[in-house]
Amino acid sequence: MKNKKQNQEIQQNGITDNLAQWIKNNKNAVIAVMITVIILGGIVALVENLREKSYQNQWSQLFMAEMAVANGGDATSYAPLEQFANRYKTKPAGVYANFVLGTALTQQGDYLKAEVFYNEALKYANEEFGAMIFNALIANTLEQGAFDRTVSLADDFLAKHPMHFSTPQVNLYKALALELSGKTEDAKAIYKTLEEDYPQTYYAAVAAAKLAPAPAPEQEPQKADKKVAKK
């Protein structure tokens, strides 16, 4: 056992000696490799630093463009934000810019143009932000009065994001679209689910109000006939 251990130590020492000799014989090559690694590390760090500065610059430009919209309010004030969104549409800042444009135009009542920006944002958004944009797009479609398309979009959302926190909101949009398109029984089924699955929430309160029987119309009190007294 002792001899075996000694043999292993001799082999390890031999490998170490051979490695040291190889490094000595190839000193210039080893130094060149080390310098290359250091340079590559520096390049990576520089690229990351430049990328970070680029991102910071993008978000700074986005902030200024948003301020122009907030301070202006007319169509011309949207131009800087639209230009920014088009320039950086594949970047996170550009995605957010398109979302902001869609939201601002929805609030202005320009639903069709808002839909264009929402769809552009959806092309490059990550999954989580994409779900938020999708939610806004469904609300926008409902505001347009496109009820069948609202139901279709809601079904698409629920299939892709069954456990998302905005699921009850999307179900409410779907129920409203069904109700407004005359499919009251389908709408009631969703209202009942919202009331049962999300008690003590805004969604349950809306659902309960929708399911409550309509109050009977008030009847006007009958007026007593006035008899004209004969003189």
Buried (B, 14 or more C-beta within 10 A) or exposed (E): EEEEEEEEEEEEEEEEEEEEEEEEEEEEEEEEEEEEEEEEEEEEEEEEEEEEEEEEEBBEBBEEBBEBBEEEEEEEBBEBBBEBBEBBBEBBBBBBBBBBBBBBBBEBEBBEBBBBBBEBBBEBBEEEBBBBBBBBBBBBBBBBEBBEBBBBBBEEBBEEBEEBEBBBBBBBBBBBBBBBBEBBEBBBEBBBBBBEBBEEEEBBBBBBEBEEEEEEEEEEEEEEEEEEEEE
